[in-house]
Amino acid sequence: MKYLTLIHRLLILAAACTPLLMPSTAQASKKIRAEKSASAKSYAYRERKDAMLFADALAQQQGLDPAWVRQTIGEARFIPAIQKQMQPAGHGFVKNWAVYRSRFIEPLRISTGVEFWQHNTEALARAEKDYGVAPEVIVGIIGVETIYGRHMGSYRVIDALTTLAFDFPKTAERDRSPFFQAELAQFLLLQKQAGLDVATVKGSYAGALGLGQFMPSNWAKYAVDFDGDGQIDLRNSPADAIGSIANFLKSANWQPGMPARYPVSFDQTKLNTRTLLAPDIRPTFSVKQLADNGVVLDDTAAQHPGPLALVELLNGDPETDGNEPTYIAGTENFYAISRYNRSSYYTLAVIELGETIKAQLPDAVAAK
């Protein structure tokens, strides 16, 4: 009963797509896990009692074949490289927007993005009509995520999710094991729901799949058959990926026609960055409130009807000359994109890549 309750909670978590603290199933194999992780060698999860208890509970809860679930999870392998990539950044690391931007606003992504847009003009236009999402944002996301399908990941998703479900590199402040246990459960359900071969399909080190790198819970919740062929294929169908990303953004409160960000400058005599940055990137302030706290907006931004956020992006150590942070005013659409990947750096890279690609399209394509 304990493990049935656990699986029920995990699937609620997957549906909500948010982390949830819950009792760990790992106590039964704590010693094995410690020994295996310390040795940093790959091994099959059939050796782990906690993984097998999880498999049994999932099978019973969801009416799956117990032998198949045990075999599938049991054949998954602990991958040390995946665990390593989930390690938090070391002490002293300072984010740098200029460096981050240079990784994504670069010739290969731009030229490939222009080609992708030209080949998928109809699907992008239909996604804008059906969901209200600007084509350049969808193109920007796919470009940042996978360079338009060139790099969709080389890890077996079953290995990635099982490694992070049972061997997430925990710290006192951070343990995402419950999140990845929920994603593992949902991934196995996709074999029945979406016809995925869960034993072979590959994705990122975090278990994300396809052109837009959907986690399994987002596949289940937001993926759509946008090419109308009777099946959802986010790996091989650009149209399905385009429609699914648009559906996700609409669900994240995307506002059709609204800019995602505005430039800002400051009135240093009134500037109150402590107040302005306290809500992080969630749009909270009216135009008047921003002005009262020292933010100067251009004429277009001054007419914005909704809430805004002051977004700060570091460019290395701000105490060093020449490393002044970059600031923008983020709208509800900036926040919507950030729900795809909860990073202001990612969000601005998506926006700027999409805009750069749009600017290089032939006029006839850009106008569609």
N, C-alpha and C positions, 0 to 999 in steps of 0.2 A: 504493500500500500504506500509506503514511503516513496518508492521510486515512481509509482504511478502518479502520485501528487507532483513529484518533481517534473516529470515529463509534461504534465498538464500545464504547469507554470512556465516551463520552457517554451511551449508552443504559444502561449499567450504573449510571452516576451518576443518571440519571433514575429508575431502579428503586429505588435506595437513597435517593433524595431528599436527598442530602447533597452539599455542595460537594466538588470534587476538583480539585486542581491538575494541570494538564496542559499540554503544549506548545500555544502559541497558533497558530491558523491565520492570524493577522492580519499576519504579517510581509510577506506579498506585497502588502498594500495599505496599509502604514503611512503612506505619504506622502499617499495619497488621504484616508484617515481623518482625519489631522491637519488637512488643508485643509478637509474638509467640516465637521468638528466645530468648527473655529475660526470658520467662517462661520455656524454655527448655523442653517442652512437645511435644509429637508427635501429629500431626494433619494431615488431608488430604488436598492435594493441590487444591481440588475443591473450597476451601475457598479463594484462591489467584487469584485475577484478572489478575496479570501479567502471571501466569502460564496458565490460560485459554486463554488469548490473544495469547500466544505462541502456544498453542495447535491448535487454529483456523488457525493461519498463517501456521503452519506446514502442517495441513491437506490440505489446499488450494494449497500450493506450490507443494506438492508431490502427490496430487490426492488421498489422504487417506480418509477414512470415518470420517467425522468431529465428529460424535457422539462417535465413537470408540476412537479417539485420545483424546477427552475431558474426556471420562470415564477413559481411561488408565492413563493419567497424573493426573486426578482428584482423582483417588483412590490411587495414590502414597502418601506415608506418609513422613513427615519430621522426620528424625531420629537424635536426638541430639548426639548420640554416633558417628555417621558418621561425623558430623560437628566437633566434638571434636577431632577426629583422624586426621583431616586436619589442625588442629591448628599448626602453626610453632613452632619449638623447642624453649624452653625458653632461655632467656638471660643467658649466662655463659655455655651453653652446648657446649662441645668440642667432636668432632667425635673421635672414637677409633677403628682403624682397627683390632687390636687384639681381642677386644670384639666382633666386628661385625663378624669377621671371625669365631669365636667360635660358633656362632649361626647356621652356615651353613655347616662348615666342621666338621660334628659330626656323630656319629655312625648310627643313624637312617637314615639320608639322604644318607649316603654312602652305607649301606646294601640294602636299598630300591632302590637306583640308580643302583647298580649292577644287581639286579633282573629285573629292568625295561629294562636295556640295553640287558640282555639276552633274554627277551621276545620280544624285538623289534629290533633284530639285522638286519633283512632284511630291514625294513623301514629306519633305520639309515644309512645303507650302500647305499640304493637307494637315500636318501636325499643328501649324500655326492657326489654320482655320478651325480645327476641332478643339484645340486646347489653349489657344491664345499665346503660345510660347514662341518667342522670336527664333528663327532658324539659326542665327549666329550663336545663340547660347547652346543649342543642342549640338551644333558642330564643334563648338569650343569644348564641351564636355567630352565628346568622343575623342577629340584630338588629344586632350590632356590625359585621358584615361588609357588609351591604347594606340595612339597614332593611327586611328581609323582601322583598327583590327590587326595592325602589324605586330603588336605585342599584347596579346590577351592573357599571358601568363603561361608558365612552364611547369607549374606544380600540379600534381593530381589534387583536385579540390578535396577529395576525401582525406588525403594525407594532411592538407593544410588545416582543414576544420577540426579534424580529430586531434592533431597536435595542439592547437590553440584551445580546444575544449578541455583537454586534460593536462596540458603542460604549458599553459600561458605563463610567461615570465612575470610573476606577481611581485608587487612591491607593497609596502604598507599603505600606500595611497591608491593603488591601481590593481584591480583584478577583473579582467574581462572574460574570465572563464565562463560565467553564466551566459553572456552574450553569444559566445562561440558554441556553447552547448545547444543553445536555441537554434543557431544557424545550421549546425550539424543535423539536428532533428528535421528541420525544414528541408535541408538538402536531400535527405533520404526520401522524404515525401515527394520530391520533384520527380523521382523515377516513375512514380505512378501518375502524377499530375501532368508532367510535361514530357514524359518519355525520355528523360536524360539517362544515359548510361553512367550511373554514379561511380562505377568502378574505374572509368577511364577518362572522364571529362577533365580538362585542365583549366586552370585559372591562376589567379594571383596568389601570393604567399598568404593573403588574408582570406582566401576562399571566394573571391569575387569572380564573376563569370561574364563573358561576352564582350561585345564592342563597347558597352557602357559600364562594364564591371559592376553588375548588380550582385548584391549579396542574395543568398537564396530566399530570405524572407521578403526582400523587395521584388524578386522575380514572382513569387507567389501573389504578392499584393498589387503590383503595378504593371506587370508585363502584359502587353496586348498583342494580338495577332493583327498587325497593322498592314500586312501585305495580303491578308485575306486568303491564305492558302490552307487554312484549317488547323495550323499549329503555330505555337509560339517558339521562335528560334532567335534568341538574342545573340548567338554566336555567328550565324551565317546569313542572317537576314538584316541588312541595314535598315529596311523599313520598320521591322519589328522593334529594333533598337531605338530608332528615332521616335516612334509612337510611344514606346514605353518610357523613355526619358521625359517626353512631354507630359505624359500622364502623371509621372512622379512629381514634376514641378508644379503642375496644376494643383495636385493634392497638397503641395507645400505652400499654397496661397499665392502662386504666381499671378501678377496683375497685368493683363494684356496692355501693351502700349506704354508701360511705365519704364523709364530709364532705371538701370540697376545702380548707378552711382553718379555723383556730381563732384566736380573739383571743389576744393575749399582753400581759403587762406584764413589768416587769423588777425584779430585785433588784440595785440598783446596786452593792452591796458585792461581788457575784460576777460582774458582767456582763463578758463577754469577746466583744465583737462581732467582733473580728478573726478569732477562731476560728470563730464562728458563721456569718459571712458568706463565709468562704473558699470553700465549695462552691457559691456562688451559690444557685440555687433548687432544686438537686437534693436530694431528701430523703436525709439522711445521718445524722441524730442520733436516738438514742432519746429517750424522754421523760426518762429519768434524765440523759442527757448534756446535754440542754437545761437542765434544772434545775441541774446542776453548773456550768453556764456562765452562770447568772443569769437564765434565762427562767422566768417564772411562768405556768403554764397553769391554765385553769379545770378543774373537776372532770371534765367530759366529755373534754376534750383529754388530761387526765392518764391516761385509760384507753385512749388510742389505742395499738393494738398494733404499728404499723409505724413506719418512719422518718419524720422530719419535717425541714423546712428552715425556718430563719428567713429571711423575705422582707422586704427593705427597699424601700420606695417613697418616693422623695424628694418633697418638696412645695416645690420651689424650693431656693434656697441654704440649706443647713442651718445656716449660720453666722448667718443673720438670725433675729431673735426672731420666734416664731410660725410658723416654717417647719420645725418638727420633722418628721422622716420618719414615715411610717406603717409599722407592723410587724405582720406576721401570721405564724402558723406554717402553712406549706404542706405538704399531704399528697402522697401519690403521685398523687392525682387532680388536684391543682393542677398538678403537673408534667405530667400527661397532657394537660391543656388547653393548657399552654404549648408542647407539640409542634405545635399547630396554628398558633400564631404565637409565636415565641420571645421573649416579652416578659411580664414579671410584671405590668405595667400593663394590657396587653391581657387577660391571664388573669383578673385581679381584676375588670375591667370586665365581662367575659362573665359571671362568677359573680354579680355584684351586679345586673346587668340582668336576668338570668334569675330571680333571687330576687324582685326587685321586681315583675316581671310576674306571677309565680306568686301573690304575695300579693294581687294585684288581680283574680284570676280568681274567678268565681262558685264557691261551694263545690262544687257538683256537678261542675264541670269539673276543678278542682284535685284532686279525690279520685280521678279515673279513672287 
